[in-house]
């Protein structure tokens, strides 16, 4: 559900929140399932990638003083912000077990 772009952002976030809460509550159990952690981290990276690529929009969104206003961002911004936080929480819950090996190829793909 988290990767279906036709679904509302709130539903995609709720689906991932369920998985992140599960890994926070029972990290050892989640690590026993070989595909759980890689699939969760892949979903979170994919959600972070949905952040818009329009640089002029980014420049307009941040005032010259660097202080962000109270305006709410777009759905893509909410999803990317949530995914970044969820990635941090998931990595902390599994205490970094295998995280580098899983994330490095995905990050290389993004850079290259």
Secondary structure, DSSP 8 states (H G I E B T S, - for coil): -TT-TTS-HHHHHHHHHHHHHHHHH-HHHHHHSHHHHHHHHHHHHHHHHTS---HHHHHHHS-TTS---S----HHHHHHHHHHHHHHHHHHHTTTTTHHHHHHHHHHHHH-
